[in-house]
Amino acid sequence: MAHANQYTFATVEARFWSKVDRRGPDECWPFLAHIRRVNGYGLFDLNGVTRTAHSVAWELTNGPLPDHAPIACHSCDVRYPLGSVEYRKCCNPAHVFPGTDATNIADRDAKGRTASGDRHGTRTRPESVARGDRNGSRTRPESRPRGERVAGSKLTVAGVLVIRRRLSLGERPCRIAADMGVGSWVVRAIQHGDAWAWVEGRQ
């Protein structure tokens, strides 16, 4: 069994490094195979699981990423112009360090590499942002909790219909709100169609 495991490791290692341009020890080693278009990271299939190439490079060299720092982060991003994601192809283990989402974000912010303004993804790749009829609230409305399904909601559809009826009779929003146990702003929002507008009769 030990020999089989060694053979498997050696096979994976050979297959992976054949897809990497290994240059000088201090240079970036670009991944030459599949690059994910949306974020620029190299992708490698490891035992049926798709992994980022730089995390595989680190693990083949150093062993599994530790439980307390399961994210592979790049240290070589400062070599590239702001806005460039070419560093994400780098698989030089010397340019990769284990961290967490929090440390990765803190490292990015400390280096001033947070995408904002014209470098933000909504500007550089507007087609990737689901808007209008492509937004999840339109394509999968059942997946968005609303009304009484929202945690902490004090109203039900029946309660909203009561509020509307009392408003139609000319009652003051503040009196209705006190009776229903909600803020007067909630009643006014219902009155103007800014809340619970999806309930039948207010479409």
URCORHU-V882645 format. One record per backbone hydrogen bond with DSSP energy under -1.0 kcal/mol. CO is the residue of the C=O (numbers start at 1). NH is the residue of the N-H. Records with the same first field share a line. If there is no record, write none. Layout:
# URCORHU-V882645
CO = NH + NH
This chain:
# URCORHU-V882645
1 = 5
2 = 6
3 = 7
4 = 8
5 = 9
6 = 10
7 = 11
8 = 12
9 = 13
10 = 14
11 = 15
12 = 16
13 = 17
14 = 18
16 = 19
17 = 20
19 = 32
20 = 22
24 = 27
29 = 91
30 = 21
34 = 43
36 = 40
41 = 36
42 = 53
44 = 51
46 = 49
49 = 46
51 = 44
52 = 56
53 = 57
54 = 58
55 = 59
56 = 60
57 = 61
58 = 62
59 = 63
66 = 69
71 = 99
73 = 97
76 = 79
77 = 80
81 = 84
85 = 88
86 = 89
87 = 90
89 = 31
92 = 95
93 = 96
95 = 75
97 = 73
99 = 71
100 = 104
101 = 105
102 = 106
103 = 107
104 = 108
105 = 109
106 = 110
107 = 111
108 = 113
109 = 112
116 = 119
117 = 120
120 = 123 + 124
121 = 125
125 = 128
126 = 129
131 = 134
132 = 135
135 = 138 + 139
136 = 140
140 = 143
141 = 144
146 = 149
147 = 150
150 = 153
156 = 160
157 = 161
158 = 162
159 = 163
160 = 164
161 = 165
162 = 166
163 = 167
164 = 168
166 = 171
167 = 170
172 = 176
173 = 177
174 = 178
175 = 179
176 = 180
177 = 181 + 182
183 = 186 + 187
184 = 188
185 = 189
186 = 190
187 = 191
188 = 192
189 = 194 + 195
196 = 199
199 = 202
